[in-house]
Amino acid sequence: MAKKTAISPTREENYPEWYQQVIKAAELAETSSVRGCMVIRPWGFGIWENLQQQLDQRIKATGHENFYCPLFIPLSHLEREAKHVEGFAKECAVVTHHRLEKTADNRLVPAGELEEPLVVRPTSETIIGETFSNWIQSYRDLPILLNQWANIVRWEMRTRMFLRTSEFLWQEGHTAHATETEARQETMMILDLYNDFVHDVLAIPTIKGEKTESERFPGAVGTYTIEALMQDKKALQAGTSHFLGQNFANAFDIKYLSEAGSEEHVWTTSWGASTRLIGGLIMTHSDDDGLVIPPKVAPQHVIILPIIHNDADKVRTLEHCEKLAASLRKQSFNNMPVRVKIDARDIRGGEKAWYWVKKGAPIRVEIGPKEIDADEVSVTRRDHSYRDRQKLKTNELIETIAEQLTAMQQNLYQRALTFREENTHDIDSEKDFYEFFKNDNGFVRAHWCGDANVEAKIQADLSVTIRCLPSEASEAGTCIFTGKPSKQMVIFARSY
Amino acid sequence: MAKKTAISPTREENYPEWYQQVIKAAELAETSSVRGCMVIRPWGFGIWENLQQQLDQRIKATGHENFYCPLFIPLSHLEREAKHVEGFAKECAVVTHHRLEKTADNRLVPAGELEEPLVVRPTSETIIGETFSNWIQSYRDLPILLNQWANIVRWEMRTRMFLRTSEFLWQEGHTAHATETEARQETMMILDLYNDFVHDVLAIPTIKGEKTESERFPGAVGTYTIEALMQDKKALQAGTSHFLGQNFANAFDIKYLSEAGSEEHVWTTSWGASTRLIGGLIMTHSDDDGLVIPPKVAPQHVIILPIIHNDADKVRTLEHCEKLAASLRKQSFNNMPVRVKIDARDIRGGEKAWYWVKKGAPIRVEIGPKEIDADEVSVTRRDHSYRDRQKLKTNELIETIAEQLTAMQQNLYQRALTFREENTHDIDSEKDFYEFFKNDNGFVRAHWCGDANVEAKIQADLSVTIRCLPSEASEAGTCIFTGKPSKQMVIFARSY
């Protein structure tokens, strides 16, 4: 007999549809009437705010300052870096008019055509390029280390909430340096920062590495990525850091007078992580009962569910719950007060508990008259079975709450890491490689000679791409496709 | 002999130009290559982040949750509330295409025309209307109390940095309620919240009140405002809260099943405050030497300026400064650690001090070998004359730092309040009213009968508008323009 689950279909039955249903049941987001744009609901936005705050802290702690650049980019700006515009031309939302007018037959139509069309930013290198060229004169002005939190528009044909939406939220870092070495160090420092952040805060294990040329950011000299493995064994690119060389410095004439008195072009980097991370979080940790949220980004840590049988119980139970909530809020987890919510809605207890299971609240605490009399609480952790209730003394809950949240955070990471390890395979022949991807998914480590034609053929045949050349390189070997020498194994997978 | 000032022209010489020069000298923002859009530089954005964090806390403390709505609004949505679309039609940026294409002669042009044009949000009532109608079924779903931080586009013909830009940043609250009373309470609660926030955090005194019909938000039943007086004696609308009645509920069919079982339309509100507040802050507090920032929103509270005469001093002085900075950072102001920066750049001491005067850092601390030997510091507060240096023992500075920041915050508020009081006049005849505004500016309190024609004539004659009908109403009287009865005095002024 099939186990009853809160989410239907299950991951096994239909993973893409399970994903949509988890988002719906957890009230994370919904599609809007604008193609490919989503409304992020408070519970989803609460996760984003927690993620944002902790990533922002790390970005500032490494010397970057926040600023804000315009939403619109003049077409002529976008054109200045040839590969850049080529990369984004197919997905640009273009503003062509600046007002609306009534026609004779009373229809509202665009009017006031702009002299130059404006592109809604698909990324901000080109507008930053102009800004940098205004700000930078001397070596004393360098480095410039900036970051912005902004909305981005890339007109996507096939969209999926959080993973690929026409509008998304992100941070984009932009830096300018006097030397190549410094710009390369920045690129790699940010890659490490993303890697550590995604591990520590989102409990998602990732593999760091460099993208192949075909997967490079348009206009970059080198693109570095962190790659995660979802529960359907497909890869998700979770953040990228680009070494832009002097491409944008040349295109926007960003020059500085060196200490020696010569005029030099700067070296730039850019790097971004987006609301896509929420999609990664959902697909890494959630189960057939709904969302599971790593405690460090959960909008609430503890949901207290008062069990009220009659009006006589009500006052006493709610007062007891309020006192417990106050005590829990005095505890600290992840350097912040524990976040506690009492759900006193007048609906059936079972329905209410399932509501919070589906929303992925880390810890549920049920309290009724029996529990109050025994000075106990009934505690369930979202990463354990919903049947796995713990009876704890009230004080025990308060004293161990931070410990339990930490344990859950670590358990989620370990679970995901084990899953990834079980689904990472070393393959040493082309035949086995094709065989594997015909029937399965996962990370495949294999030797590749660096030939872009081989890469293109694999993609055409199997929809499999090289996710990265891992920073932790294997030994050299022989390409399984061509027999030519290979510097290191690379990671293959189907991906989002 | 004219006093030498860091900003030229002075306020008296040319106020609008002084304003631009303060922004430039403080590195707050700059115009971009996109008409009317600005780049907010790190020091300006730091003020915004501090403002945002403190306003966000207050919005959440009153039960609202953050969420995010799409940037784009389908044209057909905007049309559904007739007055609303009429109000915004003239200033909408319209997206008509979703990609770029090369022509035969190699020019890049918009391509892929959208079936329905999309308007870049000038405000989000209409997209929220649709969302609310999806979310609300029963009285149990009410109230809904939401807020979002977002960028907004209103295509302005005459722009001025922070005060009126084509793109700006803001928060917009959107709430839905079961009853008119509740929605009206929300509207007024938010007006109070804005008023208190602007007083407490930005040190700007404001007058609360209702807008006349002609100044109402398009689609609102009532618009409430807080009005501040700038140093050129012109008014600035610093935040608005709208009671929308059932206008948007009707347009978007937002209905709920009441407890009694009947189907009812909800009552909605919306309210917003924007980066315009930074313009208000600049124009309220700054002087002819540049920006003055209220400590509660200053990106740095204390700037330590090491005085280094030679290499022998250098190590010792910097070490001493680092120790002092660490001690100051352990102090708390406004419930947060004191923010301290050491400016160790290798430039002339005078130039460096002026740099921070112009940037409006609240407290400058100079330390050289003499000060170290005497265990002293030389302290200057930005709201005092730059000549007004205090010699303090190092410990005295540490112990009194929070006190001094508090004193500065209060002094700025008191100074602005005194200025407003000196420039608020009760006028009781039409002749005196015209006489006054021909030669001067300020808040004028006068009786007005409520006739919109009178209001329009005054605006046409003098460019003076009714800023609000103050919440703290005067006694009834006689209209100075028509002789008809007037319920209360209203506030007139020229405005931004």
Interface residues (C-beta under 8 A of the other chain):
Chain A: E30 S32 S33 V34 C37 M38 V39 I40 R41 P42 G44 F45 G46 W48 E49 E65 N66 F67 Y68 C69 P70 L71 F72 I73 P74 L75 H77 L78 E79 V85 A89 K90 E91 C92 A93 V94 V95 T96 H97 H98 R99 L100 E101 L108 V109 P110 G112 P117 L118 V119 V120 I127 E130 T131 N134 R140 L146 A150 N151 V153 W155 E167 L169 R345
Chain B: E30 S32 S33 V34 C37 M38 V39 I40 R41 P42 G44 F45 G46 W48 E49 E65 N66 F67 Y68 C69 P70 L71 F72 I73 P74 L75 H77 L78 E79 V85 A89 K90 E91 C92 A93 V94 V95 T96 H97 H98 R99 L100 E101 L108 V109 P110 G112 P117 L118 V119 V120 I127 E130 T131 N134 R140 L146 A150 N151 V153 W155 E167 L169 R345
